[in-house]
Amino acid sequence: LGRLCETFGMGLSMHSNSHLGISLMAMTHVAAATPNLTYDADTHYPWLHPADDVIEGGKIAFKDGAVAVRTTPGLGIAIDRDALARGHERFQRVPYRDRDDIGFMRRTVGPAWEKLLPRW
């Protein structure tokens, strides 16, 4: 995708929303390996309560607004199996399973909002 955007003179960015440390580090590695990533990759990870993450050692540290890219194989994190089990138990208790993004957009953007694909 990075090369395709470069070919057509387009910029490229990455965005993630409310994820855990494991996906933050996966995104970090993908971003570091993506050519022509012309905009900062952004995340909502800092909003996460530390007790809700499933990695050992607490939240991943940001320095000057960035996460360090590991130079060793792997994502550079270890899974906290007990925290993962607690998260799974909480997930099992959630009474809803389906998302209603269209309803959310109509409530927040306006009742006439329509999903259009593709948008370009």
Biopython code that builds the backbone (N, CA, C, O; Angstrom):
import numpy as np
from Bio.PDB.StructureBuilder import StructureBuilder

atoms = [
    (1, "LEU", "N", (0.828, -1.186, 0.000)),
    (1, "LEU", "CA", (0.000, 0.000, 0.000)),
    (1, "LEU", "C", (0.874, 1.251, 0.000)),
    (1, "LEU", "O", (0.568, 2.230, -0.680)),
    (2, "GLY", "N", (1.949, 1.212, 0.758)),
    (2, "GLY", "CA", (2.859, 2.350, 0.797)),
    (2, "GLY", "C", (3.427, 2.675, -0.572)),
    (2, "GLY", "O", (3.496, 3.840, -0.961)),
    (3, "ARG", "N", (3.833, 1.644, -1.303)),
    (3, "ARG", "CA", (4.379, 1.858, -2.652)),
    (3, "ARG", "C", (3.288, 2.352, -3.612)),
    (3, "ARG", "O", (3.556, 3.202, -4.460)),
    (4, "LEU", "N", (2.086, 1.838, -3.489)),
    (4, "LEU", "CA", (0.980, 2.274, -4.335)),
    (4, "LEU", "C", (0.677, 3.753, -4.105)),
    (4, "LEU", "O", (0.512, 4.514, -5.059)),
    (5, "CYS", "N", (0.606, 4.152, -2.849)),
    (5, "CYS", "CA", (0.378, 5.567, -2.534)),
    (5, "CYS", "C", (1.510, 6.427, -3.074)),
    (5, "CYS", "O", (1.276, 7.514, -3.602)),
    (6, "GLU", "N", (2.732, 5.937, -2.941)),
    (6, "GLU", "CA", (3.885, 6.680, -3.451)),
    (6, "GLU", "C", (3.781, 6.864, -4.970)),
    (6, "GLU", "O", (4.068, 7.941, -5.493)),
    (7, "THR", "N", (3.371, 5.814, -5.664)),
    (7, "THR", "CA", (3.230, 5.869, -7.121)),
    (7, "THR", "C", (2.255, 6.959, -7.557)),
    (7, "THR", "O", (2.487, 7.654, -8.546)),
    (8, "PHE", "N", (1.167, 7.100, -6.811)),
    (8, "PHE", "CA", (0.136, 8.072, -7.171)),
    (8, "PHE", "C", (0.284, 9.405, -6.440)),
    (8, "PHE", "O", (-0.613, 10.246, -6.492)),
    (9, "GLY", "N", (1.415, 9.595, -5.761)),
    (9, "GLY", "CA", (1.670, 10.863, -5.082)),
    (9, "GLY", "C", (0.756, 11.117, -3.901)),
    (9, "GLY", "O", (0.443, 12.264, -3.581)),
    (10, "MET", "N", (0.330, 10.051, -3.259)),
    (10, "MET", "CA", (-0.573, 10.173, -2.111)),
    (10, "MET", "C", (0.177, 9.872, -0.818)),
    (10, "MET", "O", (1.121, 9.081, -0.805)),
    (11, "GLY", "N", (-0.249, 10.503, 0.257)),
    (11, "GLY", "CA", (0.309, 10.214, 1.565)),
    (11, "GLY", "C", (-0.337, 8.977, 2.156)),
    (11, "GLY", "O", (-1.344, 8.486, 1.646)),
    (12, "LEU", "N", (0.240, 8.481, 3.221)),
    (12, "LEU", "CA", (-0.270, 7.287, 3.889)),
    (12, "LEU", "C", (-0.110, 7.461, 5.390)),
    (12, "LEU", "O", (0.909, 7.966, 5.860)),
    (13, "SER", "N", (-1.114, 7.042, 6.133)),
    (13, "SER", "CA", (-1.030, 7.070, 7.592)),
    (13, "SER", "C", (-1.639, 5.791, 8.141)),
    (13, "SER", "O", (-2.240, 5.009, 7.405)),
    (14, "MET", "N", (-1.477, 5.589, 9.433)),
    (14, "MET", "CA", (-2.090, 4.451, 10.118)),
    (14, "MET", "C", (-2.833, 4.986, 11.324)),
    (14, "MET", "O", (-2.411, 5.958, 11.951)),
    (15, "HIS", "N", (-3.943, 4.344, 11.640)),
    (15, "HIS", "CA", (-4.736, 4.734, 12.800)),
    (15, "HIS", "C", (-5.183, 3.469, 13.507)),
    (15, "HIS", "O", (-5.478, 2.461, 12.865)),
    (16, "SER", "N", (-5.231, 3.522, 14.802)),
    (16, "SER", "CA", (-5.767, 2.409, 15.582)),
    (16, "SER", "C", (-6.654, 2.994, 16.664)),
    (16, "SER", "O", (-6.544, 4.171, 17.008)),
    (17, "ASN", "N", (-7.514, 2.177, 17.185)),
    (17, "ASN", "CA", (-8.492, 2.688, 18.130)),
    (17, "ASN", "C", (-8.618, 1.764, 19.338)),
    (17, "ASN", "O", (-9.004, 0.603, 19.203)),
    (18, "SER", "N", (-8.300, 2.273, 20.485)),
    (18, "SER", "CA", (-8.564, 1.598, 21.762)),
    (18, "SER", "C", (-8.128, 0.134, 21.757)),
    (18, "SER", "O", (-8.958, -0.763, 21.909)),
    (19, "HIS", "N", (-6.875, -0.099, 21.590)),
    (19, "HIS", "CA", (-6.397, -1.469, 21.545)),
    (19, "HIS", "C", (-5.459, -1.761, 22.699)),
    (19, "HIS", "O", (-5.197, -0.891, 23.529)),
    (20, "LEU", "N", (-4.957, -2.970, 22.754)),
    (20, "LEU", "CA", (-4.071, -3.431, 23.816)),
    (20, "LEU", "C", (-2.615, -3.304, 23.380)),
    (20, "LEU", "O", (-2.319, -3.033, 22.216)),
    (21, "GLY", "N", (-1.724, -3.503, 24.330)),
    (21, "GLY", "CA", (-0.299, -3.375, 24.053)),
    (21, "GLY", "C", (0.202, -4.302, 22.970)),
    (21, "GLY", "O", (1.112, -3.947, 22.221)),
    (22, "ILE", "N", (-0.381, -5.492, 22.875)),
    (22, "ILE", "CA", (0.073, -6.436, 21.845)),
    (22, "ILE", "C", (-0.228, -5.890, 20.453)),
    (22, "ILE", "O", (0.611, -5.993, 19.559)),
    (23, "SER", "N", (-1.411, -5.311, 20.256)),
    (23, "SER", "CA", (-1.729, -4.769, 18.930)),
    (23, "SER", "C", (-0.997, -3.456, 18.684)),
    (23, "SER", "O", (-0.691, -3.127, 17.538)),
    (24, "LEU", "N", (-0.712, -2.699, 19.747)),
    (24, "LEU", "CA", (0.082, -1.479, 19.576)),
    (24, "LEU", "C", (1.463, -1.825, 19.034)),
    (24, "LEU", "O", (1.960, -1.161, 18.124)),
    (25, "MET", "N", (2.083, -2.861, 19.591)),
    (25, "MET", "CA", (3.422, -3.231, 19.127)),
    (25, "MET", "C", (3.376, -3.848, 17.734)),
    (25, "MET", "O", (4.308, -3.664, 16.952)),
    (26, "ALA", "N", (2.307, -4.578, 17.409)),
    (26, "ALA", "CA", (2.161, -5.100, 16.046)),
    (26, "ALA", "C", (2.040, -3.938, 15.069)),
    (26, "ALA", "O", (2.678, -3.941, 14.016)),
    (27, "MET", "N", (1.218, -2.939, 15.413)),
    (27, "MET", "CA", (1.063, -1.766, 14.558)),
    (27, "MET", "C", (2.388, -1.009, 14.436)),
    (27, "MET", "O", (2.729, -0.527, 13.356)),
    (28, "THR", "N", (3.119, -0.905, 15.517)),
    (28, "THR", "CA", (4.407, -0.213, 15.501)),
    (28, "THR", "C", (5.365, -0.878, 14.517)),
    (28, "THR", "O", (6.047, -0.193, 13.753)),
    (29, "HIS", "N", (5.419, -2.202, 14.533)),
    (29, "HIS", "CA", (6.307, -2.923, 13.619)),
    (29, "HIS", "C", (5.859, -2.772, 12.168)),
    (29, "HIS", "O", (6.689, -2.593, 11.277)),
    (30, "VAL", "N", (4.550, -2.843, 11.928)),
    (30, "VAL", "CA", (4.044, -2.651, 10.561)),
    (30, "VAL", "C", (4.376, -1.238, 10.080)),
    (30, "VAL", "O", (4.822, -1.051, 8.947)),
    (31, "ALA", "N", (4.157, -0.249, 10.944)),
    (31, "ALA", "CA", (4.444, 1.143, 10.568)),
    (31, "ALA", "C", (5.927, 1.327, 10.254)),
    (31, "ALA", "O", (6.283, 2.010, 9.294)),
    (32, "ALA", "N", (6.787, 0.715, 11.065)),
    (32, "ALA", "CA", (8.230, 0.864, 10.853)),
    (32, "ALA", "C", (8.681, 0.225, 9.541)),
    (32, "ALA", "O", (9.674, 0.651, 8.951)),
    (33, "ALA", "N", (7.959, -0.790, 9.087)),
    (33, "ALA", "CA", (8.346, -1.502, 7.866)),
    (33, "ALA", "C", (7.614, -1.001, 6.623)),
    (33, "ALA", "O", (7.883, -1.477, 5.520)),
    (34, "THR", "N", (6.701, -0.055, 6.779)),
    (34, "THR", "CA", (5.898, 0.428, 5.652)),
    (34, "THR", "C", (6.602, 1.577, 4.939)),
    (34, "THR", "O", (6.893, 2.603, 5.555)),
    (35, "PRO", "N", (6.877, 1.413, 3.645)),
    (35, "PRO", "CA", (7.488, 2.519, 2.911)),
    (35, "PRO", "C", (6.479, 3.642, 2.690)),
    (35, "PRO", "O", (5.279, 3.392, 2.579)),
    (36, "ASN", "N", (6.956, 4.848, 2.629)),
    (36, "ASN", "CA", (6.130, 6.012, 2.316)),
    (36, "ASN", "C", (5.056, 6.281, 3.369)),
    (36, "ASN", "O", (3.984, 6.783, 3.031)),
    (37, "LEU", "N", (5.311, 5.966, 4.607)),
    (37, "LEU", "CA", (4.377, 6.323, 5.676)),
    (37, "LEU", "C", (4.626, 7.800, 5.969)),
    (37, "LEU", "O", (5.511, 8.142, 6.753)),
    (38, "THR", "N", (3.855, 8.657, 5.347)),
    (38, "THR", "CA", (4.134, 10.093, 5.336)),
    (38, "THR", "C", (3.526, 10.846, 6.508)),
    (38, "THR", "O", (3.878, 12.001, 6.747)),
    (39, "TYR", "N", (2.626, 10.216, 7.237)),
    (39, "TYR", "CA", (1.998, 10.849, 8.395)),
    (39, "TYR", "C", (2.263, 9.985, 9.620)),
    (39, "TYR", "O", (2.518, 8.787, 9.502)),
    (40, "ASP", "N", (2.203, 10.595, 10.780)),
    (40, "ASP", "CA", (2.388, 9.834, 12.012)),
    (40, "ASP", "C", (1.296, 8.783, 12.162)),
    (40, "ASP", "O", (0.143, 9.018, 11.799)),
    (41, "ALA", "N", (1.663, 7.630, 12.696)),
    (41, "ALA", "CA", (0.677, 6.616, 13.063)),
    (41, "ALA", "C", (0.114, 7.031, 14.420)),
    (41, "ALA", "O", (0.872, 7.338, 15.339)),
    (42, "ASP", "N", (-1.196, 7.040, 14.546)),
    (42, "ASP", "CA", (-1.773, 7.472, 15.818)),
    (42, "ASP", "C", (-2.494, 6.323, 16.505)),
    (42, "ASP", "O", (-2.860, 5.332, 15.874)),
    (43, "THR", "N", (-2.688, 6.475, 17.796)),
    (43, "THR", "CA", (-3.295, 5.430, 18.600)),
    (43, "THR", "C", (-4.100, 6.032, 19.739)),
    (43, "THR", "O", (-3.855, 7.159, 20.168)),
    (44, "HIS", "N", (-5.048, 5.274, 20.210)),
    (44, "HIS", "CA", (-5.804, 5.651, 21.406)),
    (44, "HIS", "C", (-5.332, 4.834, 22.607)),
    (44, "HIS", "O", (-5.966, 4.854, 23.662)),
    (45, "TYR", "N", (-4.240, 4.129, 22.449)),
    (45, "TYR", "CA", (-3.703, 3.273, 23.511)),
    (45, "TYR", "C", (-3.487, 4.007, 24.829)),
    (45, "TYR", "O", (-3.746, 3.415, 25.876)),
    (46, "PRO", "N", (-3.031, 5.255, 24.845)),
    (46, "PRO", "CA", (-2.804, 5.919, 26.132)),
    (46, "PRO", "C", (-4.066, 6.047, 26.986)),
    (46, "PRO", "O", (-3.963, 6.271, 28.192)),
    (47, "TRP", "N", (-5.248, 5.912, 26.392)),
    (47, "TRP", "CA", (-6.485, 6.010, 27.171)),
    (47, "TRP", "C", (-6.750, 4.753, 27.981)),
    (47, "TRP", "O", (-7.533, 4.777, 28.931)),
    (48, "LEU", "N", (-6.115, 3.674, 27.618)),
    (48, "LEU", "CA", (-6.352, 2.389, 28.256)),
    (48, "LEU", "C", (-5.923, 2.414, 29.723)),
    (48, "LEU", "O", (-4.846, 2.908, 30.057)),
    (49, "HIS", "N", (-6.776, 1.877, 30.590)),
    (49, "HIS", "CA", (-6.408, 1.742, 32.006)),
    (49, "HIS", "C", (-5.350, 0.638, 32.114)),
    (49, "HIS", "O", (-5.535, -0.436, 31.542)),
    (50, "PRO", "N", (-4.256, 0.873, 32.827)),
    (50, "PRO", "CA", (-3.169, -0.113, 32.895)),
    (50, "PRO", "C", (-3.626, -1.510, 33.316)),
    (50, "PRO", "O", (-3.063, -2.504, 32.856)),
    (51, "ALA", "N", (-4.632, -1.600, 34.177)),
    (51, "ALA", "CA", (-5.088, -2.908, 34.643)),
    (51, "ALA", "C", (-5.821, -3.688, 33.551)),
    (51, "ALA", "O", (-6.043, -4.890, 33.698)),
    (52, "ASP", "N", (-6.196, -3.025, 32.465)),
    (52, "ASP", "CA", (-6.943, -3.692, 31.400)),
    (52, "ASP", "C", (-6.049, -4.288, 30.317)),
    (52, "ASP", "O", (-6.543, -5.010, 29.451)),
    (53, "ASP", "N", (-4.760, -4.008, 30.342)),
    (53, "ASP", "CA", (-3.887, -4.537, 29.299)),
    (53, "ASP", "C", (-3.539, -5.992, 29.599)),
    (53, "ASP", "O", (-3.699, -6.456, 30.728)),
    (54, "VAL", "N", (-3.066, -6.700, 28.591)),
    (54, "VAL", "CA", (-2.763, -8.122, 28.744)),
    (54, "VAL", "C", (-1.276, -8.419, 28.528)),
    (54, "VAL", "O", (-0.903, -9.549, 28.212)),
    (55, "ILE", "N", (-0.438, -7.405, 28.700)),
    (55, "ILE", "CA", (1.001, -7.632, 28.559)),
    (55, "ILE", "C", (1.674, -7.521, 29.923)),
    (55, "ILE", "O", (1.201, -6.811, 30.811)),
    (56, "GLU", "N", (2.773, -8.227, 30.068)),
    (56, "GLU", "CA", (3.535, -8.161, 31.312)),
    (56, "GLU", "C", (4.281, -6.836, 31.398)),
    (56, "GLU", "O", (4.724, -6.295, 30.384)),
    (57, "GLY", "N", (4.413, -6.322, 32.607)),
    (57, "GLY", "CA", (5.229, -5.134, 32.826)),
    (57, "GLY", "C", (4.501, -3.812, 32.727)),
    (57, "GLY", "O", (5.135, -2.760, 32.805)),
    (58, "GLY", "N", (3.207, -3.830, 32.561)),
    (58, "GLY", "CA", (2.459, -2.574, 32.497)),
    (58, "GLY", "C", (2.417, -1.979, 31.106)),
    (58, "GLY", "O", (2.828, -2.596, 30.124)),
    (59, "LYS", "N", (1.909, -0.768, 31.055)),
    (59, "LYS", "CA", (1.719, -0.112, 29.763)),
    (59, "LYS", "C", (3.046, 0.131, 29.042)),
    (59, "LYS", "O", (4.080, 0.349, 29.673)),
    (60, "ILE", "N", (2.997, 0.091, 27.737)),
    (60, "ILE", "CA", (4.172, 0.375, 26.908)),
    (60, "ILE", "C", (4.502, 1.856, 27.027)),
    (60, "ILE", "O", (3.616, 2.709, 26.972)),
    (61, "ALA", "N", (5.763, 2.144, 27.188)),
    (61, "ALA", "CA", (6.191, 3.529, 27.407)),
    (61, "ALA", "C", (6.273, 4.312, 26.097)),
    (61, "ALA", "O", (6.758, 3.820, 25.078)),
    (62, "PHE", "N", (5.783, 5.535, 26.164)),
    (62, "PHE", "CA", (5.941, 6.492, 25.063)),
    (62, "PHE", "C", (7.005, 7.493, 25.491)),
    (62, "PHE", "O", (7.021, 7.927, 26.643)),
    (63, "LYS", "N", (7.889, 7.861, 24.578)),
    (63, "LYS", "CA", (8.882, 8.893, 24.851)),
    (63, "LYS", "C", (8.812, 9.902, 23.718)),
    (63, "LYS", "O", (8.981, 9.550, 22.550)),
    (64, "ASP", "N", (8.565, 11.144, 24.062)),
    (64, "ASP", "CA", (8.417, 12.207, 23.069)),
    (64, "ASP", "C", (7.355, 11.855, 22.033)),
    (64, "ASP", "O", (7.504, 12.154, 20.848)),
    (65, "GLY", "N", (6.272, 11.208, 22.499)),
    (65, "GLY", "CA", (5.156, 10.881, 21.621)),
    (65, "GLY", "C", (5.353, 9.670, 20.737)),
    (65, "GLY", "O", (4.577, 9.450, 19.807)),
    (66, "ALA", "N", (6.381, 8.878, 21.011)),
    (66, "ALA", "CA", (6.670, 7.731, 20.151)),
    (66, "ALA", "C", (6.958, 6.484, 20.980)),
    (66, "ALA", "O", (7.315, 6.567, 22.156)),
    (67, "VAL", "N", (6.797, 5.342, 20.349)),
    (67, "VAL", "CA", (7.125, 4.051, 20.939)),
    (67, "VAL", "C", (8.393, 3.553, 20.261)),
    (67, "VAL", "O", (8.532, 3.659, 19.042)),
    (68, "ALA", "N", (9.304, 3.020, 21.034)),
    (68, "ALA", "CA", (10.546, 2.488, 20.459)),
    (68, "ALA", "C", (10.262, 1.218, 19.666)),
    (68, "ALA", "O", (9.502, 0.357, 20.108)),
    (69, "VAL", "N", (10.871, 1.111, 18.509)),
    (69, "VAL", "CA", (10.764, -0.101, 17.702)),
    (69, "VAL", "C", (11.856, -1.053, 18.160)),
    (69, "VAL", "O", (13.034, -0.695, 18.179)),
    (70, "ARG", "N", (11.467, -2.252, 18.524)),
    (70, "ARG", "CA", (12.439, -3.236, 18.991)),
    (70, "ARG", "C", (13.323, -3.683, 17.828)),
    (70, "ARG", "O", (12.884, -3.691, 16.678)),
    (71, "THR", "N", (14.547, -4.046, 18.122)),
    (71, "THR", "CA", (15.459, -4.528, 17.083)),
    (71, "THR", "C", (15.640, -6.038, 17.155)),
    (71, "THR", "O", (16.316, -6.618, 16.306)),
    (72, "THR", "N", (15.052, -6.673, 18.143)),
    (72, "THR", "CA", (15.132, -8.122, 18.284)),
    (72, "THR", "C", (13.892, -8.755, 17.650)),
    (72, "THR", "O", (12.892, -8.070, 17.441)),
    (73, "PRO", "N", (13.945, -10.054, 17.344)),
    (73, "PRO", "CA", (12.775, -10.714, 16.755)),
    (73, "PRO", "C", (11.559, -10.647, 17.681)),
    (73, "PRO", "O", (11.698, -10.612, 18.903)),
    (74, "GLY", "N", (10.399, -10.632, 17.099)),
    (74, "GLY", "CA", (9.154, -10.611, 17.859)),
    (74, "GLY", "C", (8.685, -9.193, 18.138)),
    (74, "GLY", "O", (9.293, -8.219, 17.693)),
    (75, "LEU", "N", (7.602, -9.099, 18.877)),
    (75, "LEU", "CA", (6.999, -7.802, 19.172)),
    (75, "LEU", "C", (7.628, -7.107, 20.370)),
    (75, "LEU", "O", (7.388, -5.920, 20.595)),
    (76, "GLY", "N", (8.434, -7.837, 21.145)),
    (76, "GLY", "CA", (9.091, -7.215, 22.291)),
    (76, "GLY", "C", (8.217, -7.135, 23.522)),
    (76, "GLY", "O", (8.502, -6.364, 24.438)),
    (77, "ILE", "N", (7.160, -7.921, 23.556)),
    (77, "ILE", "CA", (6.274, -7.952, 24.728)),
    (77, "ILE", "C", (6.021, -9.409, 25.106)),
    (77, "ILE", "O", (6.250, -10.321, 24.312)),
    (78, "ALA", "N", (5.547, -9.608, 26.324)),
    (78, "ALA", "CA", (5.149, -10.936, 26.782)),
    (78, "ALA", "C", (3.705, -10.852, 27.266)),
    (78, "ALA", "O", (3.311, -9.867, 27.890)),
    (79, "ILE", "N", (2.922, -11.881, 26.979)),
    (79, "ILE", "CA", (1.507, -11.907, 27.355)),
    (79, "ILE", "C", (1.372, -12.266, 28.826)),
    (79, "ILE", "O", (1.994, -13.218, 29.297)),
    (80, "ASP", "N", (0.562, -11.509, 29.549)),
    (80, "ASP", "CA", (0.189, -11.818, 30.928)),
    (80, "ASP", "C", (-1.043, -12.722, 30.839)),
    (80, "ASP", "O", (-2.156, -12.237, 30.640)),
    (81, "ARG", "N", (-0.847, -14.022, 30.985)),
    (81, "ARG", "CA", (-1.928, -15.002, 30.791)),
    (81, "ARG", "C", (-3.078, -14.806, 31.781)),
    (81, "ARG", "O", (-4.235, -15.030, 31.426)),
    (82, "ASP", "N", (-2.781, -14.394, 33.009)),
    (82, "ASP", "CA", (-3.853, -14.154, 33.983)),
    (82, "ASP", "C", (-4.709, -12.961, 33.560)),
    (82, "ASP", "O", (-5.936, -13.015, 33.648)),
    (83, "ALA", "N", (-4.073, -11.895, 33.107)),
    (83, "ALA", "CA", (-4.817, -10.719, 32.642)),
    (83, "ALA", "C", (-5.637, -11.065, 31.402)),
    (83, "ALA", "O", (-6.760, -10.585, 31.246)),
    (84, "LEU", "N", (-5.087, -11.887, 30.530)),
    (84, "LEU", "CA", (-5.812, -12.312, 29.336)),
    (84, "LEU", "C", (-7.054, -13.113, 29.729)),
    (84, "LEU", "O", (-8.119, -12.928, 29.139)),
    (85, "ALA", "N", (-6.928, -13.991, 30.709)),
    (85, "ALA", "CA", (-8.074, -14.778, 31.183)),
    (85, "ALA", "C", (-9.136, -13.872, 31.808)),
    (85, "ALA", "O", (-10.330, -14.085, 31.597)),
    (86, "ARG", "N", (-8.713, -12.867, 32.575)),
    (86, "ARG", "CA", (-9.690, -11.925, 33.162)),
    (86, "ARG", "C", (-10.431, -11.156, 32.069)),
    (86, "ARG", "O", (-11.641, -10.953, 32.159)),
    (87, "GLY", "N", (-9.710, -10.736, 31.052)),
    (87, "GLY", "CA", (-10.346, -10.038, 29.942)),
    (87, "GLY", "C", (-11.330, -10.924, 29.205)),
    (87, "GLY", "O", (-12.396, -10.466, 28.795)),
    (88, "HIS", "N", (-10.983, -12.185, 29.036)),
    (88, "HIS", "CA", (-11.882, -13.127, 28.373)),
    (88, "HIS", "C", (-13.156, -13.323, 29.196)),
    (88, "HIS", "O", (-14.255, -13.360, 28.644)),
    (89, "GLU", "N", (-13.006, -13.446, 30.505)),
    (89, "GLU", "CA", (-14.188, -13.589, 31.374)),
    (89, "GLU", "C", (-15.097, -12.370, 31.259)),
    (89, "GLU", "O", (-16.317, -12.515, 31.177)),
    (90, "ARG", "N", (-14.515, -11.169, 31.251)),
    (90, "ARG", "CA", (-15.327, -9.946, 31.089)),
    (90, "ARG", "C", (-16.035, -9.940, 29.742)),
    (90, "ARG", "O", (-17.205, -9.567, 29.653)),
    (91, "PHE", "N", (-15.330, -10.352, 28.699)),
    (91, "PHE", "CA", (-15.929, -10.400, 27.364)),
    (91, "PHE", "C", (-17.120, -11.354, 27.332)),
    (91, "PHE", "O", (-18.139, -11.055, 26.708)),
    (92, "GLN", "N", (-16.999, -12.489, 27.994)),
    (92, "GLN", "CA", (-18.091, -13.464, 28.011)),
    (92, "GLN", "C", (-19.352, -12.907, 28.674)),
    (92, "GLN", "O", (-20.460, -13.347, 28.365)),
    (93, "ARG", "N", (-19.193, -11.948, 29.580)),
    (93, "ARG", "CA", (-20.350, -11.368, 30.287)),
    (93, "ARG", "C", (-21.017, -10.229, 29.518)),
    (93, "ARG", "O", (-22.099, -9.790, 29.906)),
    (94, "VAL", "N", (-20.408, -9.742, 28.450)),
    (94, "VAL", "CA", (-20.993, -8.633, 27.681)),
    (94, "VAL", "C", (-22.261, -9.134, 26.994)),
    (94, "VAL", "O", (-22.227, -10.149, 26.298)),
    (95, "PRO", "N", (-23.388, -8.424, 27.187)),
    (95, "PRO", "CA", (-24.662, -8.918, 26.646)),
    (95, "PRO", "C", (-24.852, -8.677, 25.147)),
    (95, "PRO", "O", (-25.770, -9.247, 24.556)),
    (96, "TYR", "N", (-24.033, -7.869, 24.528)),
    (96, "TYR", "CA", (-24.211, -7.580, 23.102)),
    (96, "TYR", "C", (-22.985, -8.044, 22.321)),
    (96, "TYR", "O", (-21.875, -8.067, 22.851)),
    (97, "ARG", "N", (-23.190, -8.406, 21.085)),
    (97, "ARG", "CA", (-22.094, -8.880, 20.241)),
    (97, "ARG", "C", (-22.001, -8.130, 18.911)),
    (97, "ARG", "O", (-20.949, -8.145, 18.271)),
    (98, "ASP", "N", (-23.072, -7.482, 18.489)),
    (98, "ASP", "CA", (-23.078, -6.818, 17.188)),
    (98, "ASP", "C", (-22.829, -5.326, 17.336)),
    (98, "ASP", "O", (-23.317, -4.697, 18.274)),
    (99, "ARG", "N", (-22.069, -4.766, 16.407)),
    (99, "ARG", "CA", (-21.822, -3.323, 16.364)),
    (99, "ARG", "C", (-22.878, -2.669, 15.489)),
    (99, "ARG", "O", (-23.383, -3.269, 14.541)),
    (100, "ASP", "N", (-23.197, -1.441, 15.823)),
    (100, "ASP", "CA", (-24.113, -0.660, 14.999)),
    (100, "ASP", "C", (-23.435, 0.664, 14.681)),
    (100, "ASP", "O", (-23.792, 1.702, 15.239)),
    (101, "ASP", "N", (-22.462, 0.626, 13.787)),
    (101, "ASP", "CA", (-21.722, 1.834, 13.437)),
    (101, "ASP", "C", (-22.596, 2.851, 12.721)),
    (101, "ASP", "O", (-22.418, 4.056, 12.900)),
    (102, "ILE", "N", (-23.539, 2.378, 11.914)),
    (102, "ILE", "CA", (-24.416, 3.301, 11.196)),
    (102, "ILE", "C", (-25.290, 4.062, 12.186)),
    (102, "ILE", "O", (-25.460, 5.275, 12.057)),
    (103, "GLY", "N", (-25.842, 3.365, 13.166)),
    (103, "GLY", "CA", (-26.648, 4.029, 14.195)),
    (103, "GLY", "C", (-25.839, 5.048, 14.973)),
    (103, "GLY", "O", (-26.323, 6.141, 15.264)),
    (104, "PHE", "N", (-24.606, 4.693, 15.310)),
    (104, "PHE", "CA", (-23.736, 5.621, 16.035)),
    (104, "PHE", "C", (-23.482, 6.870, 15.201)),
    (104, "PHE", "O", (-23.588, 7.988, 15.706)),
    (105, "MET", "N", (-23.149, 6.686, 13.932)),
    (105, "MET", "CA", (-22.874, 7.833, 13.062)),
    (105, "MET", "C", (-24.114, 8.705, 12.884)),
    (105, "MET", "O", (-24.003, 9.930, 12.836)),
    (106, "ARG", "N", (-25.286, 8.096, 12.787)),
    (106, "ARG", "CA", (-26.511, 8.889, 12.635)),
    (106, "ARG", "C", (-26.819, 9.680, 13.901)),
    (106, "ARG", "O", (-27.373, 10.778, 13.833)),
    (107, "ARG", "N", (-26.464, 9.128, 15.044)),
    (107, "ARG", "CA", (-26.690, 9.865, 16.300)),
    (107, "ARG", "C", (-25.676, 10.986, 16.482)),
    (107, "ARG", "O", (-26.015, 12.040, 17.018)),
    (108, "THR", "N", (-24.432, 10.775, 16.041)),
    (108, "THR", "CA", (-23.382, 11.760, 16.306)),
    (108, "THR", "C", (-23.141, 12.736, 15.158)),
    (108, "THR", "O", (-22.851, 13.907, 15.403)),
    (109, "VAL", "N", (-23.254, 12.280, 13.911)),
    (109, "VAL", "CA", (-23.006, 13.136, 12.754)),
    (109, "VAL", "C", (-24.297, 13.765, 12.260)),
    (109, "VAL", "O", (-24.339, 14.960, 11.963)),
    (110, "GLY", "N", (-25.347, 12.963, 12.171)),
    (110, "GLY", "CA", (-26.639, 13.472, 11.713)),
    (110, "GLY", "C", (-27.505, 12.336, 11.210)),
    (110, "GLY", "O", (-26.982, 11.335, 10.721)),
    (111, "PRO", "N", (-28.823, 12.468, 11.318)),
    (111, "PRO", "CA", (-29.734, 11.375, 10.959)),
    (111, "PRO", "C", (-29.706, 10.999, 9.480)),
    (111, "PRO", "O", (-30.171, 9.919, 9.116)),
    (112, "ALA", "N", (-29.177, 11.854, 8.634)),
    (112, "ALA", "CA", (-29.129, 11.560, 7.198)),
    (112, "ALA", "C", (-27.838, 10.854, 6.784)),
    (112, "ALA", "O", (-27.661, 10.543, 5.606)),
    (113, "TRP", "N", (-26.923, 10.591, 7.743)),
    (113, "TRP", "CA", (-25.643, 9.980, 7.392)),
    (113, "TRP", "C", (-25.879, 8.625, 6.737)),
    (113, "TRP", "O", (-26.683, 7.827, 7.217)),
    (114, "GLU", "N", (-25.167, 8.369, 5.627)),
    (114, "GLU", "CA", (-25.256, 7.092, 4.918)),
    (114, "GLU", "C", (-23.859, 6.518, 4.728)),
    (114, "GLU", "O", (-22.903, 7.255, 4.486)),
    (115, "LYS", "N", (-23.750, 5.228, 4.835)),
    (115, "LYS", "CA", (-22.482, 4.547, 4.598)),
    (115, "LYS", "C", (-22.277, 4.433, 3.090)),
    (115, "LYS", "O", (-23.103, 3.847, 2.391)),
    (116, "LEU", "N", (-21.190, 4.986, 2.598)),
    (116, "LEU", "CA", (-20.876, 4.949, 1.175)),
    (116, "LEU", "C", (-19.542, 4.247, 0.972)),
    (116, "LEU", "O", (-18.522, 4.671, 1.515)),
    (117, "LEU", "N", (-19.551, 3.190, 0.203)),
    (117, "LEU", "CA", (-18.311, 2.468, -0.096)),
    (117, "LEU", "C", (-18.195, 2.300, -1.595)),
    (117, "LEU", "O", (-19.206, 1.974, -2.218)),
    (118, "PRO", "N", (-17.086, 2.488, -2.209)),
    (118, "PRO", "CA", (-15.943, 3.161, -1.602)),
    (118, "PRO", "C", (-16.185, 4.658, -1.493)),
    (118, "PRO", "O", (-17.030, 5.212, -2.196)),
    (119, "ARG", "N", (-15.451, 5.295, -0.622)),
    (119, "ARG", "CA", (-15.633, 6.726, -0.392)),
    (119, "ARG", "C", (-14.739, 7.572, -1.295)),
    (119, "ARG", "O", (-14.758, 8.796, -1.168)),
    (120, "TRP", "N", (-13.977, 6.995, -2.179)),
    (120, "TRP", "CA", (-13.083, 7.772, -3.036)),
    (120, "TRP", "C", (-13.481, 7.635, -4.480)),
    (120, "TRP", "O", (-12.842, 8.219, -5.355)),
]
sb = StructureBuilder()
sb.init_structure("model")
sb.init_model(0)
sb.init_chain("A")
sb.init_seg("    ")
for serial, (resi, resn, name, xyz) in enumerate(atoms, 1):
    if name == "N":
        sb.init_residue(resn, " ", resi, " ")
    sb.init_atom(name, np.array(xyz, "f"), 0.0, 1.0, " ", f" {name:<3s}", serial, name[0])
structure = sb.get_structure()
